[in-house]
Amino acid sequence: MANSHKNPIVLTHLKMIDHLAKRIGDEHLKQIDLTPSQADVIMLLLHEPEKLFHQRDIERALNYTNPTVTGLLNRLEKKNFIVRSIDPEDSRARIIQLTDTALETVEGIYSSIRQIEKMLLDGFSEEEINTLAPLMERMAKNALRHV
C-alpha cells in the first residue's frame, strides 16, 4: 500500500464526507418530515419489495441496534409510513411494510440524495465520477468482508 507509512488520509476524508453529507441530508429530509435513519429504513424496504422484513432484518441490514430500530419503527408507524402485521408463519414476529404515504415520499428522498451527490461531486468530470464510483464500491465490499 503506497500510503502505509503516512497518516490515514482516505479514512479521514471518508469520515469527514460522511459527517458533512449527513448534516446536509438532515436539512433536506426535514422538509419531508424524515430523519436520515428513517429514510434508510424506507429505502431498504423499498428496494426489496418481495422480501418480508422483520425488525431483526432491518437491524442487520442497517447495522443498527434493536432499541434504535424499535424507535425508528415506532416513529415511522406514528407518521403512517409503515405498518406492522403479524407474520402468519410466526405469530410472535411482525412483518414491516411500507404504506402508500411512505411511497409518496420516495421521490423526495431521491431528490435529496441527488442534491447531496451533486454538491459533493461539484467540479468532478464525468470520467472522474466513473472512476470514483467503482473504487468506492470496492472499498465498501472490502469493509463488509470484515464485519
C-alpha positions in Angstrom: 0.0 0.0 0.0 1.5 3.3 -1.1 0.3 5.3 1.8 1.0 2.8 4.6 3.7 5.0 6.3 1.7 8.2 6.2 -1.3 9.4 8.1 -4.6 7.6 7.2 -5.9 10.2 4.7 -8.6 8.1 3.0 -10.5 7.2 6.2 -10.1 10.7 7.5 -11.7 12.1 4.3 -14.4 9.5 4.2 -15.4 10.3 7.8 -15.5 14.0 7.0 -17.6 13.5 3.9 -20.0 11.2 5.8 -20.4 13.7 8.6 -21.0 16.7 6.2 -23.3 14.7 3.9 -25.4 13.7 6.9 -25.6 17.3 8.0 -26.7 18.4 4.6 -29.1 15.4 4.4 -30.7 16.3 7.7 -31.7 19.7 6.3 -33.1 18.3 3.1 -35.0 15.5 4.8 -36.5 17.8 7.4 -38.6 19.3 4.5 -40.4 15.9 4.2 -40.5 15.2 7.9 -37.9 12.4 7.9 -34.5 11.8 9.5 -31.7 10.1 7.5 -32.2 6.9 9.6 -35.9 6.9 8.9 -35.1 7.4 5.2 -32.7 4.5 5.3 -35.4 2.2 6.6 -37.8 3.3 3.9 -35.2 2.8 1.2 -34.3 -0.6 2.5 -37.9 -1.8 2.4 -38.5 -0.1 -1.0 -35.5 -1.8 -2.7 -36.6 -5.4 -1.7 -40.4 -5.2 -2.1 -40.7 -9.0 -2.4 -38.9 -9.7 0.9 -40.9 -10.0 4.1 -38.9 -7.8 6.5 -38.9 -8.4 10.2 -37.3 -5.9 12.7 -34.2 -8.1 13.0 -33.7 -8.0 9.2 -33.6 -4.2 9.4 -31.2 -4.3 12.3 -28.8 -6.5 10.4 -29.1 -4.7 7.1 -28.5 -1.2 8.5 -26.2 -2.3 11.3 -28.5 -0.6 13.9 -29.2 -1.9 17.4 -32.6 -3.3 18.5 -33.5 -0.2 20.5 -32.6 2.1 17.7 -34.7 0.2 15.2 -37.6 -0.1 17.7 -37.6 3.7 18.0 -37.3 4.2 14.2 -40.2 1.9 13.5 -42.4 3.5 16.3 -41.8 6.9 14.8 -42.4 5.7 11.2 -45.6 4.0 12.2 -46.8 7.1 14.0 -46.2 9.1 10.8 -48.1 6.4 8.8 -45.0 5.4 6.8 -45.1 1.7 7.8 -47.5 -0.8 9.1 -46.6 -3.9 11.3 -48.6 -7.0 10.8 -48.4 -10.5 12.4 -46.3 -12.9 10.5 -48.6 -15.8 9.5 -45.7 -18.3 10.0 -44.7 -16.9 13.4 -47.3 -15.1 15.5 -44.5 -13.6 17.7 -42.9 -11.8 14.8 -44.1 -8.7 12.9 -43.8 -8.0 9.2 -42.9 -4.4 8.4 -44.3 -2.9 5.2 -44.4 0.5 3.6 -47.6 2.4 3.3 -48.8 4.5 0.4 -47.8 7.5 2.4 -44.2 6.3 2.5 -44.2 5.5 -1.2 -45.3 9.1 -1.9 -42.2 10.4 0.0 -39.7 8.3 -2.1 -39.2 10.9 -4.8 -38.4 13.5 -2.0 -35.8 11.1 -0.6 -34.3 10.5 -4.1 -34.3 14.2 -4.7 -32.4 14.8 -1.5 -29.8 12.2 -2.4 -29.4 13.6 -5.9 -28.9 17.1 -4.5 -26.3 16.0 -1.9 -24.4 14.0 -4.6 -24.4 17.0 -6.9 -22.9 19.1 -4.1 -20.3 16.5 -3.2 -19.3 15.9 -6.9 -19.3 19.6 -7.9 -16.3 20.2 -10.2 -15.7 16.5 -10.9 -15.7 15.4 -14.6 -17.8 12.5 -15.8 -14.7 10.5 -16.2 -13.6 11.2 -12.6 -17.1 10.2 -11.3 -17.0 7.0 -13.4 -13.6 6.2 -11.9 -14.6 7.1 -8.3 -17.8 5.1 -8.1 -16.3 1.6 -8.7 -13.4 2.4 -6.4 -15.8 3.3 -3.6 -17.9 0.2 -4.3 -14.7 -1.9 -3.9 -13.9 -0.2 -0.6 -17.5 -0.9 0.7 -17.2 -4.6 -0.3 -13.8 -4.8 1.5 -15.3 -3.3 4.6 -18.3 -5.7 4.5 -15.9 -8.7 4.4 -14.6 -7.6 7.8 -17.9 -7.1 9.8 
